[in-house]
Amino acid sequence: EAGVTQFPSHSVIEKGQTVTLRCDPISGHDNLYWYRRVMGKEIKFLLHFVKESKQDESGMPNNRFLAERTGGTYSTLKVQPAELEDSGVYFCASTSVGNEKLFFGSGTQLSVL
Amino acid sequence: GENVEQHPSTLSVQEGDSAVIKCTYSDSASNYFPWYKQELGKRPQLIIDIRSNVGEKKDQRIAVTLNKTAKHFSLHITETQPEDSAVYFCAASKGTDKLIFGTGTRLQVFP
């Protein structure tokens, strides 16, 4: 079974630029989560999709962040325009309905210079 | 909302010794408590979890204990080995609600 995959693994951009991160969940997993870890801090919740619907977006920092999951399969997270404080590792995780156990992707290391 | 605190932030032990990582949570309605291990450059992976209807769970050298009254839970690793070196995260959730993570503990096991 293929795991959760994320692209790219690393991204280095300048402040003010746009970056789009992609997550492909495990096939059949309706629940998809985005998390972010800033160095030395907790893995912080950003948002949760159930299929194509946003179930909970209470963790999204501000309106520079836009997440989509058209068709209920893969998801994208766009940051526009990026700021220095957006740097960190962005994780995607998925799970099937009714299952609490999250399966994580390897993350995207985003560096905003 | 839920808040999870984790201690210590770093932990160094000699191979063969035990390691204990502690977490506290704020929401008494939380009922699911997983632990994730993240090795350097790899994805976080679930190593053990416990639900609020039990007080302890073991899996070989790893055990988790839960004190619902005090709202804290702990990870115990016995007979540590160098391959146990990683960052460990605790988390808490209510059912299938989002997981709230602690800040992580970097465990180093020296040969």
Interface residues (C-beta under 8 A of the other chain):
Chain A: G3 V4 N31 Y33 Y35 G40 K41 E42 I43 K44 F45 H48 D56 G59 F91 T95 V97 G98 N99 E100 K101 L102 F104 G105 S106 G107
Chain B: V4 Q6 S9 Y32 P34 Y36 K42 R43 P44 Q45 L46 D49 F89 A91 S93 G95 T96 K98 L99 I100 F101 G102 T103 G104
